[in-house]
Amino acid sequence: MTLKFDSWLLEVLACPNCGGGLRADDAASELVCTGSCGYAYPVRDDIAVLLIDEARTPAP
């Protein structure tokens, strides 16, 4: 599944946890933080769920 996000939108969005940038992970249908926390936020029906409580935390 390919995520439908324009490149300009990914430049504007920021991780709600640490403020880092986000990159699209098409295989997992997630937006992944490129900053210090590495949280992965789910994308459901082409809508990013940017809630910290919904994020998947990276493996230690």
N, C-alpha and C positions, 0 to 999 in steps of 0.2 A: 504494500500500500504506500503510495506517495503522499506525503503531507502537502497540503495546498496552502503554503505560506509564501507571500512575496518576500523577496530578499530585503526590501526596505523595512518590512514589518519586523523581521528578525533583528535588524540593526537598532530598532527602537525599543523592543521588549527587553526587560531585564529580569533576572532571577529575583523573586520576592524575598528570598532568604538572605542572599549576600550581595545582590546588586550586580552580579556578573552577567556577561552576555549569555545568550542561548543559541544552541545549534539544533537543527532538526535531525532526528534519528528516525528515518523512514521505516527501518526494519522493526523497531520496537513501538512505533507510533508515539513518540515522546519528544519533548523539547528538553535537551540536556544542558545544564549549566556548565559554562566553560570557565567559571570563576572558581573560588576557593572551596565551595561546598560540594559541587558535583551532583546536586539533586537532579532527578529526572521527573518532569511533569507530564502527565498523560495528555493525549489529544483524543478527544471523543467527538465523533461526528464533525470533524474539522474545527473543533473549538478547543483551544488550549485551556486546560484546567490549572491555572497558576495559583494553586492553594498549597501552602506548605504542608498541611495535613494530608493532602492527596499525593504528595511527591514520594518517589521511591528514593531512598538514600543509597549512596554507593556502598558497595561491599568494602569492608575494612582492609 
